[in-house]
Amino acid sequence: MFNKLRLKSGFFDEETEIELFPKDHRISLIYGKNGSGKSTISKSLQALKGDVNGDIIKAELYDYENNPFSEVESVHVFNEDYITSRVKLKEDGLSTIVLVGELAEIEDKIADMCEMKFYSDEFAVDSNYYRTILRRQELLSDEIPSTKAIHSTLITTFGLTYNEYSGAFSKVTILDDLFA
């Protein structure tokens, strides 16, 4: 597995080495202010796979022993480009609800309400969050044709602790499974 990215492009005027994965970590979440280099990092990773054309001057991966890493098919980037190509945001109405899936075939039959929760352990739905999900489902139901089924999907970091409120979701997916 790789743990370092060396890049030069965009925000990074000089060649820069970034440690993405400390020992034994499988997911790296990159966040920061506008203009801090997040997009440059993600586009550098995409460029390694040939997914991005543009101004990436240098992008190289290295493993924990500082050897070049070339197994780029195992690299997956969940960034704005990924969202734009695979998730359709509603143009009006509820801005927090997204329709997920192969939209050309599914959109006419199913509305999929998707929630993402990042926690350091399994996520547990409590009564307040359960009521929030039910309200969102009702609002979505009011906005779509009555012939569509509403499915609620929860994407979590480490799964779901099942309890009396977890039935609010018809599907639970672990973040790792999105990239399997």
MARLO-296436 format. One line per field, with one value per atom (N, C-alpha, C, CB): chain; atom name; z, x, y. Coordinates in nm, 3 decimals. Glycine has a CB too. Example, Ala and Ser with C-alpha at 12.3 -4.5 7.8 and 13.67 -1.06 7.14 Angstrom:
chain <- [A  A  A  A  A  A  A  A]
name <- [N  CA  C  CB  N  CA  C  CB]
Z <- [0.780  0.780  0.780  0.905  0.708  0.714  0.787  0.572]
X <- [1.319  1.230  1.320  1.131  1.285  1.367  1.290  1.408]
Y <- [-0.569  -0.450  -0.330  -0.447  -0.225  -0.106  0.003  -0.060]
***
This chain:
chain <- [A  A  A  A  A  A  A  A  A  A  A  A  A  A  A  A  A  A  A  A  A  A  A  A  A  A  A  A  A  A  A  A  A  A  A  A  A  A  A  A  A  A  A  A  A  A  A  A  A  A  A  A  A  A  A  A  A  A  A  A  A  A  A  A  A  A  A  A  A  A  A  A  A  A  A  A  A  A  A  A  A  A  A  A  A  A  A  A  A  A  A  A  A  A  A  A  A  A  A  A  A  A  A  A  A  A  A  A  A  A  A  A  A  A  A  A  A  A  A  A  A  A  A  A  A  A  A  A  A  A  A  A  A  A  A  A  A  A  A  A  A  A  A  A  A  A  A  A  A  A  A  A  A  A  A  A  A  A  A  A  A  A  A  A  A  A  A  A  A  A  A  A  A  A  A  A  A  A  A  A  A  A  A  A  A  A  A  A  A  A  A  A  A  A  A  A  A  A  A  A  A  A  A  A  A  A  A  A  A  A  A  A  A  A  A  A  A  A  A  A  A  A  A  A  A  A  A  A  A  A  A  A  A  A  A  A  A  A  A  A  A  A  A  A  A  A  A  A  A  A  A  A  A  A  A  A  A  A  A  A  A  A  A  A  A  A  A  A  A  A  A  A  A  A  A  A  A  A  A  A  A  A  A  A  A  A  A  A  A  A  A  A  A  A  A  A  A  A  A  A  A  A  A  A  A  A  A  A  A  A  A  A  A  A  A  A  A  A  A  A  A  A  A  A  A  A  A  A  A  A  A  A  A  A  A  A  A  A  A  A  A  A  A  A  A  A  A  A  A  A  A  A  A  A  A  A  A  A  A  A  A  A  A  A  A  A  A  A  A  A  A  A  A  A  A  A  A  A  A  A  A  A  A  A  A  A  A  A  A  A  A  A  A  A  A  A  A  A  A  A  A  A  A  A  A  A  A  A  A  A  A  A  A  A  A  A  A  A  A  A  A  A  A  A  A  A  A  A  A  A  A  A  A  A  A  A  A  A  A  A  A  A  A  A  A  A  A  A  A  A  A  A  A  A  A  A  A  A  A  A  A  A  A  A  A  A  A  A  A  A  A  A  A  A  A  A  A  A  A  A  A  A  A  A  A  A  A  A  A  A  A  A  A  A  A  A  A  A  A  A  A  A  A  A  A  A  A  A  A  A  A  A  A  A  A  A  A  A  A  A  A  A  A  A  A  A  A  A  A  A  A  A  A  A  A  A  A  A  A  A  A  A  A  A  A  A  A  A  A  A  A  A  A  A  A  A  A  A  A  A  A  A  A  A  A  A  A  A  A  A  A  A  A  A  A  A  A  A  A  A  A  A  A  A  A  A  A  A  A  A  A  A  A  A  A  A  A  A  A  A  A  A  A  A  A  A  A  A  A  A  A  A  A  A  A  A  A  A  A  A  A  A  A  A  A  A  A  A  A  A  A  A  A  A  A  A  A  A  A  A  A  A  A  A  A  A  A  A  A  A  A  A  A  A  A  A  A  A  A  A  A  A  A  A  A  A  A  A  A  A  A  A  A  A  A  A  A  A  A  A  A  A  A  A  A  A  A  A  A  A  A  A  A  A  A  A  A  A  A  A  A  A  A  A  A  A  A  A  A  A  A  A  A  A  A  A  A  A  A  A]
name <- [N  CA  C  CB  N  CA  C  CB  N  CA  C  CB  N  CA  C  CB  N  CA  C  CB  N  CA  C  CB  N  CA  C  CB  N  CA  C  CB  N  CA  C  CB  N  CA  C  CB  N  CA  C  CB  N  CA  C  CB  N  CA  C  CB  N  CA  C  CB  N  CA  C  CB  N  CA  C  CB  N  CA  C  CB  N  CA  C  CB  N  CA  C  CB  N  CA  C  CB  N  CA  C  CB  N  CA  C  CB  N  CA  C  CB  N  CA  C  CB  N  CA  C  CB  N  CA  C  CB  N  CA  C  CB  N  CA  C  CB  N  CA  C  CB  N  CA  C  CB  N  CA  C  CB  N  CA  C  CB  N  CA  C  CB  N  CA  C  CB  N  CA  C  CB  N  CA  C  CB  N  CA  C  CB  N  CA  C  CB  N  CA  C  CB  N  CA  C  CB  N  CA  C  CB  N  CA  C  CB  N  CA  C  CB  N  CA  C  CB  N  CA  C  CB  N  CA  C  CB  N  CA  C  CB  N  CA  C  CB  N  CA  C  CB  N  CA  C  CB  N  CA  C  CB  N  CA  C  CB  N  CA  C  CB  N  CA  C  CB  N  CA  C  CB  N  CA  C  CB  N  CA  C  CB  N  CA  C  CB  N  CA  C  CB  N  CA  C  CB  N  CA  C  CB  N  CA  C  CB  N  CA  C  CB  N  CA  C  CB  N  CA  C  CB  N  CA  C  CB  N  CA  C  CB  N  CA  C  CB  N  CA  C  CB  N  CA  C  CB  N  CA  C  CB  N  CA  C  CB  N  CA  C  CB  N  CA  C  CB  N  CA  C  CB  N  CA  C  CB  N  CA  C  CB  N  CA  C  CB  N  CA  C  CB  N  CA  C  CB  N  CA  C  CB  N  CA  C  CB  N  CA  C  CB  N  CA  C  CB  N  CA  C  CB  N  CA  C  CB  N  CA  C  CB  N  CA  C  CB  N  CA  C  CB  N  CA  C  CB  N  CA  C  CB  N  CA  C  CB  N  CA  C  CB  N  CA  C  CB  N  CA  C  CB  N  CA  C  CB  N  CA  C  CB  N  CA  C  CB  N  CA  C  CB  N  CA  C  CB  N  CA  C  CB  N  CA  C  CB  N  CA  C  CB  N  CA  C  CB  N  CA  C  CB  N  CA  C  CB  N  CA  C  CB  N  CA  C  CB  N  CA  C  CB  N  CA  C  CB  N  CA  C  CB  N  CA  C  CB  N  CA  C  CB  N  CA  C  CB  N  CA  C  CB  N  CA  C  CB  N  CA  C  CB  N  CA  C  CB  N  CA  C  CB  N  CA  C  CB  N  CA  C  CB  N  CA  C  CB  N  CA  C  CB  N  CA  C  CB  N  CA  C  CB  N  CA  C  CB  N  CA  C  CB  N  CA  C  CB  N  CA  C  CB  N  CA  C  CB  N  CA  C  CB  N  CA  C  CB  N  CA  C  CB  N  CA  C  CB  N  CA  C  CB  N  CA  C  CB  N  CA  C  CB  N  CA  C  CB  N  CA  C  CB  N  CA  C  CB  N  CA  C  CB  N  CA  C  CB  N  CA  C  CB  N  CA  C  CB  N  CA  C  CB  N  CA  C  CB  N  CA  C  CB  N  CA  C  CB  N  CA  C  CB  N  CA  C  CB  N  CA  C  CB  N  CA  C  CB  N  CA  C  CB  N  CA  C  CB  N  CA  C  CB  N  CA  C  CB  N  CA  C  CB  N  CA  C  CB  N  CA  C  CB  N  CA  C  CB  N  CA  C  CB  N  CA  C  CB  N  CA  C  CB  N  CA  C  CB  N  CA  C  CB  N  CA  C  CB  N  CA  C  CB  N  CA  C  CB  N  CA  C  CB  N  CA  C  CB  N  CA  C  CB  N  CA  C  CB  N  CA  C  CB  N  CA  C  CB  N  CA  C  CB  N  CA  C  CB  N  CA  C  CB  N  CA  C  CB  N  CA  C  CB  N  CA  C  CB]
Z <- [0.000  0.000  0.000  0.121  -0.067  -0.067  0.056  -0.195  0.093  0.202  0.174  0.329  0.067  0.038  -0.106  0.066  -0.123  -0.255  -0.269  -0.275  -0.378  -0.413  -0.533  -0.442  -0.522  -0.631  -0.647  -0.606  -0.766  -0.798  -0.897  -0.855  -0.856  -0.941  -0.861  -1.004  -0.927  -0.863  -0.739  -0.827  -0.626  -0.498  -0.459  -0.390  -0.503  -0.462  -0.568  -0.442  -0.553  -0.648  -0.649  -0.614  -0.533  -0.519  -0.502  -0.398  -0.537  -0.515  -0.366  -0.567  -0.336  -0.198  -0.174  -0.166  -0.056  -0.018  0.093  0.029  0.072  0.167  0.213  0.104  0.345  0.400  0.408  0.541  0.329  0.324  0.422  0.184  0.445  0.528  0.633  0.441  0.757  0.863  0.869  1.002  0.925  0.930  0.970  1.029  0.894  0.920  0.902  1.059  0.834  0.803  0.658  0.831  0.631  0.495  0.423  0.500  0.497  0.438  0.480  0.480  0.387  0.417  0.376  0.345  0.469  0.442  0.439  0.550  0.328  0.311  0.316  0.177  0.405  0.416  0.445  0.525  0.417  0.443  0.379  0.390  0.397  0.342  0.191  0.401  0.128  -0.016  -0.051  -0.065  -0.157  -0.202  -0.128  -0.192  -0.043  0.036  -0.031  0.169  -0.150  -0.224  -0.228  -0.168  -0.173  -0.173  -0.313  -0.101  -0.401  -0.539  -0.612  -0.616  -0.586  -0.650  -0.607  -0.614  -0.479  -0.430  -0.496  -0.276  -0.498  -0.555  -0.705  -0.527  -0.775  -0.919  -0.950  -0.982  -0.860  -0.877  -0.867  -0.772  -0.770  -0.757  -0.879  -0.629  -0.928  -1.048  -1.170  -1.074  -1.179  -1.292  -1.300  -1.283  -1.186  -1.185  -1.257  -1.041  -1.253  -1.319  -1.461  -1.239  -1.502  -1.634  -1.640  -1.734  -1.522  -1.517  -1.535  -1.386  -1.529  -1.535  -1.636  -1.396  -1.722  -1.810  -1.753  -1.960  -1.760  -1.709  -1.671  -1.591  -1.568  -1.534  -1.422  -1.496  -1.404  -1.302  -1.354  -1.268  -1.290  -1.335  -1.291  -1.282  -1.165  -1.113  -1.011  -1.049  -1.019  -0.920  -0.914  -0.957  -0.796  -0.775  -0.639  -0.787  -0.632  -0.506  -0.457  -0.522  -0.324  -0.261  -0.147  -0.212  -0.125  -0.016  0.114  -0.050  0.219  0.351  0.355  0.453  0.261  0.254  0.155  0.214  0.108  0.014  -0.126  0.067  -0.161  -0.296  -0.382  -0.293  -0.512  -0.600  -0.597  -0.745  -0.596  -0.592  -0.726  -0.473  -0.793  -0.927  -0.941  -1.025  -0.834  -0.841  -0.832  -0.727  -0.931  -0.925  -0.940  -1.032  -0.986  -0.997  -0.859  -1.070  -0.754  -0.618  -0.558  -0.528  -0.633  -0.585  -0.627  -0.641  -0.531  -0.557  -0.491  -0.505  -0.564  -0.514  -0.512  -0.602  -0.394  -0.375  -0.357  -0.252  -0.469  -0.465  -0.540  -0.524  -0.564  -0.632  -0.772  -0.641  -0.842  -0.975  -0.966  -1.042  -0.864  -0.843  -0.818  -0.724  -0.729  -0.697  -0.822  -0.588  -0.898  -1.017  -1.119  -1.081  -1.134  -1.235  -1.190  -1.275  -1.057  -1.010  -0.923  -0.936  -0.885  -0.796  -0.857  -0.654  -0.858  -0.913  -0.798  -1.011  -0.787  -0.685  -0.739  -0.645  -0.653  -0.696  -0.731  -0.585  -0.840  -0.885  -0.805  -1.032  -0.748  -0.663  -0.551  -0.744  -0.453  -0.343  -0.239  -0.394  -0.194  -0.084  -0.130  -0.025  -0.087  -0.133  -0.065  -0.112  0.047  0.116  0.070  0.263  -0.020  -0.067  -0.204  -0.071  -0.221  -0.350  -0.401  -0.340  -0.531  -0.594  -0.639  -0.714  -0.597  -0.622  -0.709  -0.489  -0.798  -0.876  -1.023  -0.852  -1.101  -1.247  -1.284  -1.320  -1.285  -1.291  -1.416  -1.281  -1.526  -1.649  -1.636  -1.767  -1.563  -1.550  -1.424  -1.553  -1.316  -1.187  -1.153  -1.081  -1.202  -1.160  -1.177  -1.236  -1.279  -1.301  -1.203  -1.440  -1.128  -1.041  -0.893  -1.077  -0.859  -0.719  -0.689  -0.684  -0.575  -0.520  -0.402  -0.475  -0.405  -0.301  -0.221  -0.360  -0.097  -0.008  0.058  0.098  0.042  0.089  0.198  -0.027  0.308  0.419  0.439  0.550  0.475  0.505  0.647  0.404  0.724  0.862  0.881  0.964  0.922  0.948  1.099  0.879  1.152  1.294  1.311  1.365  1.432  1.460  1.503  1.566  1.505  1.544  1.465  1.699  1.491  1.426  1.463  1.466  1.370  1.393  1.450  1.262  1.549  1.607  1.584  1.760  1.526  1.503  1.635  1.390  1.679  1.799  1.758  1.890  1.856  1.825  1.752  1.954  1.784  1.715  1.568  1.784  1.542  1.403  1.326  1.397  1.391  1.331  1.285  1.430  1.371  1.335  1.221  1.458  1.221  1.112  0.979  1.141  0.977  0.854  0.807  0.877  0.898  0.859  0.801  0.980  0.859  0.804  0.664  0.897  0.644  0.511  0.409  0.517  0.452  0.362  0.324  0.427  0.420  0.392  0.294  0.523  0.316  0.227  0.086  0.281  0.076  -0.054  -0.121  -0.040  -0.044  -0.098  -0.156  0.011  -0.093  -0.143  -0.273  -0.038  -0.298  -0.413  -0.537  -0.375  -0.521  -0.634  -0.673  -0.598  -0.793  -0.834  -0.739  -0.978  -0.715  -0.618  -0.660  -0.594  -0.786  -0.831  -0.793  -0.981  -0.743  -0.706  -0.564  -0.719  -0.546  -0.413  -0.354  -0.417  -0.224  -0.157  -0.078  -0.064  -0.108  -0.036  0.036  -0.131  0.160  0.237  0.257  0.373  0.212  0.224  0.321  0.086  0.407  0.501  0.465  0.649  0.440  0.417  0.541  0.287  0.605  0.728  0.715  0.848  0.810  0.812  0.855  0.905  0.961  1.017  1.036  1.147  0.968  0.977  1.075  1.017  1.102  1.182  1.300  1.096  1.416  1.532  1.520  1.670  1.502  1.479  1.611  1.413  1.606  1.721  1.671  1.811  1.759  1.718  1.617  1.839  1.599  1.506  1.374  1.572  1.364  1.242  1.122  1.267  1.144  1.035  0.946  1.091  0.982  0.897  0.765  0.970  0.760  0.640  0.577  0.673  0.445  0.375  0.335  0.252  0.334  0.299  0.377  0.147  0.423  0.491  0.416  0.642  0.384  0.312  0.389  0.167  0.394  0.457  0.348  0.523  0.385  0.291  0.207  0.365  0.269  0.196  0.080  0.290  0.097  -0.006  -0.132  0.050  -0.120  -0.238  -0.337  -0.197  -0.284  -0.367  -0.390  -0.305  -0.349  -0.364  -0.509  -0.279]
X <- [0.084  0.000  0.088  -0.095  0.041  0.118  0.082  0.093  0.170  0.137  0.179  0.203  0.258  0.303  0.273  0.453  0.244  0.225  0.325  0.077  0.401  0.487  0.425  0.635  0.406  0.340  0.397  0.190  0.372  0.403  0.298  0.551  0.217  0.110  0.020  0.029  -0.053  -0.153  -0.101  -0.272  -0.163  -0.129  0.016  -0.222  0.071  0.205  0.307  0.210  0.361  0.458  0.587  0.488  0.628  0.748  0.707  0.836  0.796  0.767  0.742  0.883  0.630  0.587  0.555  0.463  0.592  0.560  0.455  0.689  0.347  0.236  0.215  0.106  0.217  0.187  0.035  0.254  -0.022  -0.167  -0.217  -0.209  -0.138  -0.182  -0.078  -0.212  -0.100  -0.012  -0.027  -0.046  0.066  0.066  -0.071  0.172  -0.121  -0.244  -0.374  -0.241  -0.371  -0.493  -0.530  -0.475  -0.658  -0.702  -0.772  -0.793  -0.821  -0.894  -0.826  -1.044  -0.815  -0.760  -0.862  -0.623  -0.901  -0.997  -0.919  -1.112  -0.927  -0.853  -0.954  -0.771  -0.931  -1.020  -0.938  -1.127  -0.994  -0.926  -1.001  -0.782  -0.949  -1.011  -1.000  -0.947  -1.082  -1.072  -0.931  -1.177  -0.876  -0.743  -0.628  -0.731  -0.656  -0.549  -0.483  -0.602  -0.531  -0.467  -0.541  -0.336  -0.662  -0.738  -0.763  -0.871  -0.809  -0.838  -0.711  -0.909  -0.601  -0.474  -0.431  -0.365  -0.448  -0.412  -0.499  -0.427  -0.630  -0.719  -0.697  -0.866  -0.675  -0.651  -0.516  -0.657  -0.419  -0.291  -0.309  -0.190  -0.391  -0.419  -0.495  -0.499  -0.589  -0.663  -0.570  -0.781  -0.478  -0.386  -0.300  -0.297  -0.267  -0.189  -0.261  -0.158  -0.393  -0.475  -0.512  -0.601  -0.474  -0.510  -0.650  -0.497  -0.710  -0.848  -0.859  -0.910  -0.747  -0.751  -0.650  -0.724  -0.694  -0.602  -0.590  -0.651  -0.473  -0.464  -0.323  -0.553  -0.316  -0.190  -0.114  -0.215  -0.130  -0.055  0.088  -0.121  0.183  0.323  0.390  0.400  0.368  0.430  0.337  0.568  0.323  0.246  0.305  0.093  0.356  0.415  0.374  0.569  0.353  0.318  0.435  0.192  0.448  0.554  0.496  0.669  0.554  0.507  0.579  0.531  0.556  0.612  0.764  0.553  0.825  0.971  1.029  1.013  0.947  0.987  1.019  1.107  0.961  0.974  0.860  0.974  0.884  0.774  0.659  0.825  0.537  0.417  0.346  0.322  0.322  0.265  0.128  0.358  0.073  -0.056  -0.171  -0.069  -0.177  -0.273  -0.418  -0.240  -0.443  -0.582  -0.647  -0.588  -0.566  -0.622  -0.648  -0.527  -0.621  -0.640  -0.780  -0.529  -0.857  -0.991  -1.004  -1.100  -1.058  -1.072  -1.221  -0.992  -1.270  -1.408  -1.409  -1.474  -1.409  -1.400  -1.517  -1.266  -1.510  -1.619  -1.644  -1.588  -1.538  -1.555  -1.632  -1.418  -1.601  -1.672  -1.820  -1.610  -1.848  -1.986  -2.060  -1.992  -1.997  -2.061  -2.095  -1.971  -2.006  -2.028  -2.123  -1.897  -2.144  -2.223  -2.343  -2.136  -2.358  -2.466  -2.537  -2.413  -2.669  -2.747  -2.809  -2.858  -2.772  -2.832  -2.963  -2.737  -3.062  -3.189  -3.166  -3.298  -3.222  -3.202  -3.285  -3.236  -3.395  -3.474  -3.531  -3.588  -3.587  -3.644  -3.540  -3.708  -3.539  -3.455  -3.310  -3.506  -3.225  -3.086  -3.003  -3.022  -3.049  -2.970  -2.999  -2.993  -3.093  -3.127  -3.066  -3.280  -3.003  -2.944  -3.003  -2.791  -3.004  -3.046  -2.919  -3.145  -2.901  -2.777  -2.806  -2.711  -2.716  -2.728  -2.711  -2.862  -2.734  -2.731  -2.858  -2.719  -2.849  -2.968  -3.052  -2.927  -2.993  -3.071  -3.175  -2.978  -3.144  -3.237  -3.321  -3.160  -3.266  -3.332  -3.418  -3.229  -3.382  -3.447  -3.598  -3.392  -3.648  -3.791  -3.865  -3.818  -3.791  -3.856  -3.832  -3.811  -3.713  -3.674  -3.614  -3.573  -3.651  -3.582  -3.500  -3.684  -3.372  -3.284  -3.231  -3.167  -3.273  -3.226  -3.099  -3.334  -2.991  -2.861  -2.808  -2.761  -2.764  -2.703  -2.563  -2.789  -2.467  -2.331  -2.295  -2.228  -2.240  -2.199  -2.057  -2.297  -1.967  -1.828  -1.806  -1.730  -1.780  -1.756  -1.636  -1.881  -1.576  -1.462  -1.505  -1.374  -1.635  -1.690  -1.818  -1.715  -1.890  -2.019  -2.113  -2.081  -2.199  -2.295  -2.423  -2.325  -2.481  -2.607  -2.712  -2.591  -2.825  -2.935  -3.010  -3.032  -3.025  -3.103  -3.243  -3.032  -3.329  -3.467  -3.477  -3.550  -3.392  -3.395  -3.357  -3.300  -3.249  -3.206  -3.310  -3.067  -3.371  -3.478  -3.593  -3.529  -3.636  -3.745  -3.702  -3.787  -3.577  -3.526  -3.532  -3.381  -3.492  -3.495  -3.639  -3.428  -3.730  -3.870  -3.927  -3.955  -3.891  -3.936  -3.880  -3.894  -3.754  -3.693  -3.760  -3.542  -3.793  -3.864  -4.000  -3.879  -4.071  -4.202  -4.188  -4.268  -4.088  -4.066  -4.032  -3.954  -3.948  -3.913  -4.036  -3.802  -4.118  -4.239  -4.332  -4.312  -4.337  -4.421  -4.366  -4.432  -4.235  -4.170  -4.162  -4.032  -4.188  -4.170  -4.304  -4.069  -4.311  -4.434  -4.464  -4.421  -4.590  -4.631  -4.596  -4.778  -4.557  -4.525  -4.383  -4.542  -4.303  -4.166  -4.160  -4.076  -4.074  -4.045  -3.932  -4.008  -3.936  -3.830  -3.745  -3.888  -3.616  -3.519  -3.424  -3.442  -3.393  -3.299  -3.172  -3.360  -3.060  -2.930  -2.844  -2.861  -2.774  -2.681  -2.541  -2.717  -2.451  -2.310  -2.234  -2.254  -2.165  -2.092  -1.946  -2.157  -1.867  -1.726  -1.708  -1.648  -1.778  -1.758  -1.885  -1.688  -1.993  -2.115  -2.214  -2.083  -2.317  -2.430  -2.453  -2.557  -2.475  -2.520  -2.672  -2.476  -2.721  -2.864  -2.941  -2.891  -3.049  -3.136  -3.279  -3.086  -3.367  -3.506  -3.524  -3.591  -3.422  -3.433  -3.359  -3.379  -3.280  -3.201  -3.287  -3.098  -3.413  -3.503  -3.538  -3.628  -3.493  -3.516  -3.442  -3.473  -3.342  -3.261  -3.285  -3.111  -3.310  -3.331  -3.199  -3.417  -3.090  -2.960  -2.853  -2.935  -2.752  -2.637  -2.514  -2.631  -2.428  -2.305  -2.188  -2.310  -2.079  -1.957  -1.877  -1.873  -1.814  -1.740  -1.641  -1.666  -1.571  -1.477  -1.544  -1.414  -1.671  -1.742  -1.769  -1.873  -1.768  -1.788  -1.672  -1.803  -1.556  -1.436  -1.388  -1.328  -1.467  -1.427  -1.433  -1.516]
Y <- [-0.118  0.000  0.124  0.000  0.227  0.351  0.434  0.431  0.524  0.615  0.759  0.567  0.780  0.917  0.955  0.931  1.081  1.139  1.252  1.191  1.248  1.360  1.427  1.314  1.558  1.628  1.768  1.635  1.819  1.959  2.002  1.977  2.098  2.149  2.240  2.034  2.327  2.410  2.480  2.329  2.452  2.512  2.484  2.460  2.373  2.330  2.373  2.176  2.495  2.550  2.470  2.696  2.423  2.342  2.196  2.390  2.105  1.964  1.941  1.873  1.875  1.857  1.710  1.944  1.659  1.522  1.526  1.445  1.451  1.448  1.305  1.506  1.284  1.152  1.140  1.130  1.049  1.033  0.926  0.998  0.824  0.713  0.678  0.590  0.720  0.669  0.517  0.735  0.449  0.302  0.248  0.252  0.150  0.076  0.156  0.023  0.269  0.343  0.318  0.497  0.288  0.254  0.367  0.136  0.467  0.578  0.708  0.577  0.799  0.930  1.034  0.954  1.119  1.225  1.356  1.228  1.426  1.551  1.666  1.553  1.760  1.874  1.999  1.850  2.114  2.240  2.354  2.236  2.473  2.594  2.595  2.720  2.679  2.700  2.746  2.804  2.688  2.728  2.665  2.873  2.565  2.505  2.384  2.463  2.343  2.236  2.104  2.212  2.098  1.972  1.920  1.991  2.007  1.964  1.924  2.076  1.993  1.957  1.818  2.061  1.786  1.653  1.547  1.645  1.568  1.466  1.453  1.500  1.562  1.555  1.490  1.694  1.506  1.438  1.287  1.486  1.243  1.100  1.048  1.072  1.126  1.086  1.081  1.182  1.175  1.180  1.054  1.304  0.997  0.873  0.760  0.831  0.763  0.661  0.701  0.634  0.823  0.870  0.928  0.759  0.954  1.005  1.155  0.967  1.227  1.373  1.423  1.435  1.508  1.580  1.719  1.581  1.777  1.913  1.951  1.930  2.032  2.095  2.026  2.235  1.896  1.824  1.807  1.685  1.873  1.869  1.740  1.991  1.701  1.580  1.517  1.610  1.384  1.308  1.169  1.304  1.132  1.000  0.947  1.006  0.817  0.752  0.669  0.664  0.661  0.582  0.501  0.673  0.382  0.296  0.333  0.146  0.254  0.283  0.274  0.189  0.200  0.190  0.291  0.049  0.383  0.489  0.435  0.562  0.320  0.265  0.318  0.108  0.339  0.382  0.282  0.401  0.331  0.248  0.263  0.290  0.152  0.160  0.093  0.099  0.037  -0.032  0.069  -0.137  0.159  0.270  0.226  0.369  0.104  0.058  0.046  -0.077  0.042  0.035  0.173  -0.043  0.279  0.415  0.464  0.511  0.511  0.563  0.699  0.465  0.794  0.931  0.966  1.033  1.002  1.042  1.193  0.968  1.266  1.412  1.474  1.460  1.603  1.673  1.617  1.821  1.579  1.519  1.387  1.495  1.306  1.179  1.206  1.101  1.301  1.336  1.383  1.445  1.472  1.528  1.419  1.633  1.321  1.219  1.108  1.158  1.091  0.978  1.013  0.888  1.138  1.178  1.297  1.212  1.294  1.405  1.483  1.355  1.609  1.694  1.749  1.810  1.759  1.818  1.963  1.805  2.007  2.144  2.244  2.156  2.199  2.287  2.201  2.359  2.264  2.187  2.153  2.061  2.029  1.987  1.971  1.856  2.059  2.056  1.949  2.190  1.892  1.792  1.650  1.802  1.633  1.500  1.477  1.480  1.363  1.330  1.200  1.320  1.185  1.060  0.990  1.083  0.865  0.793  0.672  0.751  0.639  0.516  0.542  0.451  0.440  0.454  0.527  0.314  0.658  0.742  0.723  0.884  0.692  0.678  0.568  0.650  0.461  0.348  0.355  0.219  0.405  0.395  0.517  0.377  0.632  0.755  0.752  0.871  0.682  0.677  0.586  0.631  0.503  0.406  0.430  0.269  0.481  0.489  0.625  0.377  0.678  0.795  0.744  0.910  0.764  0.713  0.830  0.630  0.840  0.944  0.893  0.983  0.964  0.918  1.009  0.910  0.951  1.023  0.967  1.010  1.055  1.010  1.052  1.069  0.957  0.984  0.933  0.918  1.022  0.986  0.983  1.085  0.865  0.846  0.754  0.788  0.754  0.668  0.529  0.730  0.503  0.373  0.353  0.365  0.244  0.225  0.340  0.088  0.376  0.484  0.425  0.562  0.490  0.445  0.554  0.414  0.514  0.607  0.626  0.555  0.751  0.778  0.828  0.883  0.851  0.888  1.022  0.893  1.118  1.248  1.234  1.347  1.160  1.141  1.060  1.071  0.961  0.882  0.972  0.775  1.062  1.155  1.248  1.239  1.291  1.376  1.302  1.420  1.176  1.096  1.078  0.957  1.048  1.032  1.161  0.988  1.277  1.406  1.427  1.522  1.394  1.410  1.318  1.380  1.196  1.104  1.160  0.966  1.218  1.279  1.395  1.327  1.481  1.594  1.547  1.683  1.444  1.389  1.329  1.283  1.259  1.199  1.305  1.120  1.422  1.532  1.591  1.642  1.575  1.637  1.547  1.680  1.418  1.325  1.263  1.214  1.206  1.137  1.021  1.085  0.997  0.895  0.753  0.904  0.734  0.599  0.557  0.589  0.648  0.614  0.560  0.737  0.460  0.410  0.493  0.258  0.515  0.590  0.493  0.701  0.492  0.410  0.505  0.313  0.475  0.556  0.477  0.598  0.534  0.469  0.548  0.457  0.477  0.538  0.490  0.503  0.583  0.551  0.593  0.622  0.497  0.525  0.484  0.453  0.526  0.490  0.345  0.583  0.303  0.169  0.090  0.180  0.126  0.048  0.107  -0.091  0.029  0.075  -0.018  0.085  0.039  -0.037  -0.048  0.032  -0.169  -0.187  -0.177  -0.324  -0.099  -0.080  -0.054  0.038  -0.010  0.010  0.124  0.036  0.209  0.322  0.299  0.446  0.195  0.174  0.135  0.067  0.101  0.067  0.184  0.009  0.304  0.421  0.408  0.549  0.320  0.304  0.167  0.321  0.168  0.042  -0.021  0.065  0.057  0.003  0.078  0.014  0.003  0.061  0.017  0.018  0.113  0.084  0.144  0.140  0.069  0.119  0.190  0.002  0.301  0.384  0.302  0.493  0.207  0.122  0.049  0.021  0.010  -0.066  0.016  -0.117  0.149  0.232  0.218  0.379  0.178  0.171  0.029  0.250  -0.068  -0.208  -0.251  -0.300]
***
